[in-house]
């Protein structure tokens, strides 16, 4: 059933979530599609002017999936975390952390968030935006 939803023609939220579950659990891969993360980042880019959106491989989330605590780390040592925003699968902001210290990694407490798929967006001090998906399990 979940594989049927993941391979349907329409680009729906259910399809995206099914693909993410199959990828995390079984390692399945799918063609690159415009998902809720890309739509959100494109909207953000238009609302804030010129914003550079970077590759997800530059933002590490460990462990992923997580239960209580996730380490957020930028692979580029020249970048520092300024703000961390966590969005749920509906695109609602569920957590914002504003950092005062110049750090390229941060331990984020996720114990109060319900299980599900989230988008972690990091604003760096350089103005770049980094993002990656995070699965929370209980």
N, C-alpha and C positions, 0 to 999 in steps of 0.2 A: 504494500500500500504506500509506504513512504517513498519507495523508488518511483512509483507511478506519479506521485505529486512532484517529485524532484525533476522529472523529465517532461512534464507537461509543457505545452507551447507558450502559454501566457507567462509573463514575468511578474508573478505575484509574490507577496510576502511569504505565503505558505511554501511556495516553491523554493525561495531563497533559504528559509529556515530548514527545510527538508534537506537541501543540498549541504548546508552547513553541518547538520547532524550526521549525514552520511560521510562527509569528509572527516569530521572529528572521530567518529566511531570506527569507520571502516577504511578510511584513507581514500575514498572515492574522489575523483577530480571531475570538474565540469568545465565547459567552455566559459570564458569570462563574459559575464552579463552585467548590465547596469543594475545594481542592487540598491537597497535602502541607504547604505553607506555612501555610495557614489552620488546618489541623488542629494543627500544631505550636504555633502562636501561641495557639490556644484552650487547649491543654493547659498551656502556660506560664502563661497567665492564671489558670487554676484552681489551679495549684500555688503561685503566688506571691501570691495574693490579687488585689487590684484593680490592674490594669496597663492603661495606656492604649496601645492599638495604633493606630498612625497610618498614614496613606496612604503608599503606596510612592513617590509623586511627591515626597515630602519628603526622600527619601534618593537621592542621585545616585551612580551607579557609572559611572566613565568611564576608559578605553573599555570598552564592553560590546557584544560579546564582547571578551575580553582574552586575552593570552598569558602575560605575566609580571608585570605591575604594574597595579593598578587604584586609582584615586583614589576614596576614599569621602568624600562630602561631604554635610553636612546643609544644606538650603536655609534653615532657620530659624536666623538669626544669634544667637538667644537660647539655642540648644541647643548643648551640647558633648558630644563623644564620650567615653564612659567605657569601654566594652568592645565589641569586635567579635567576633562568633561566626560562623563559616562552617560550614554544614551541607551534606553531600552530598545527592544525590537520594533516598537511603534514610533521611535524617533523622539520620545520624550526625554528631557534631561532629568536624570535621577540622582546625579551626584556631581558637584563641582568642587575641586580643590585648587586653591590659589597658593602657589609656592612663593616663599619669600627668599629662600636661600638659592644660590646657584648650584643646582644639582643636575646630573644627567640620569639619575635613577631615584625611584621613590617607591616605598611600600604602601600600597593602598588597601585599606580595610574594606572588604566587600561582604562581610558577614551579615549585614543588615539587608542586603539585596536578595530578592527571591531568585530561585534557579531560572536560568534562561540565557539567551544570547544577547550580548551587549556590544556596543561600539564604544571603544575608548579613543577619545580624541585628545591629542596633546598639542597645545600651543607652545612653541619654543620661543626663547627670547629673541631669536633672529627674525621672527615673523612667520616662519614655516609652520605648517600644520602636519602632524604625523597622526596616523590612525591605524587601528588594528581591531580585530574582533576578539571578544572575550566570552568564554562559556563559563557560567557559574552553575555548579552542581551542589546538591546537598546530600 
